C-alpha cells in the first residue's frame, strides 16, 4: 500500500512539473509579442514548429528543436525567455 501511494505521489509531481514553472508568465496580454515573432525566432534557431498556443499565460510551443528532438516548450510571451519543457 505504501509503495502504491508513493508511486502515485511521484507520478503526480512529475506530471505537473512543467506546469508549475509557467507561473512566471504573468505579463499583461497587452505587452505580449505576437506568436509569429516567436515562431520566426525559433525557426531561425533551427526549430521546426508544429503549433504555438497559450497555456497559463505562457506560449506553449510544439515542434522539434534544432537537433530534431520532439519538444513541448514554454516561453514567456513578453520576452520569449524559455520557461521550461516537457520531453516525450
N, C-alpha and C positions, 0 to 999 in steps of 0.2 A: 504494500500500500504506500509506504514512504517513497519507494522508487517511482511509482506511477505519479505521485504528486510532484516529486522533484522534476520528473520529465516534463510534466505539464507546465510547471513554472518556467523551466528553461526554454521550452518552445514558445511560450508567451513572450518572454523577454527578447528572444532572438527575432521573432516575427515583428515586433513593434520597434526594433532598434532604429531603423531608418526614419520612421515617422517621428520618433522622439526628437530627432535633430532638426526637424522642419520648423520648430518653434522660433528659430532665428529669422524666419522670413516674416517680418512684421511691418514692412514699408507700406504706406498708404498706396492704394491702387493708382492714384493719380501720379505717383512717382515711378511706376513700373516702366521699364523699357519694353518695346514690342518683342513678342516671341520670335518673330522673323529675324531680329537682330541677334538673338541668342543662337538661333539655327545657323545663321551665316558665320558667326564666330566659331562655333563648334565644327562646322564643315571645313573652315579654313585650318582647323587643327587636325583634320583627317577623319572626323566622325562621319558616320552615315546615320542620319536622323530619320526615324520612322514616324514619331509623333511627339508633340510637346503639349502638355496640358497643365492646368493649375490644380495643385493639391495643397491644402492647408497653408495657403499664402505663398507657396513656392512654385517655381516652374519645375515640372517633372518631365524629364526627357527620356524617351525610349529610343534605343538605337544601338549602334556599335561604335566603340571608341576607335582610335587610330590603330590599335593593334588587332582589331577585329573582334574584340570581346563584347558580348552582349551586355548592355548596360540599361539600368533604370536609375537615373541620377537626378538629384535635386539641386537647383540653383536659385539663388536669391534673385527675384525679378527686377530689383532696382540696380544691383551691382554686378550681377551674373557671377557672384562668388559661389564656388562649389560648396554645397552643404553636406552632401553625403550620397551614398548609393546603396542599392541592393543588387547583389550579383546573383544571377541564375545558375 
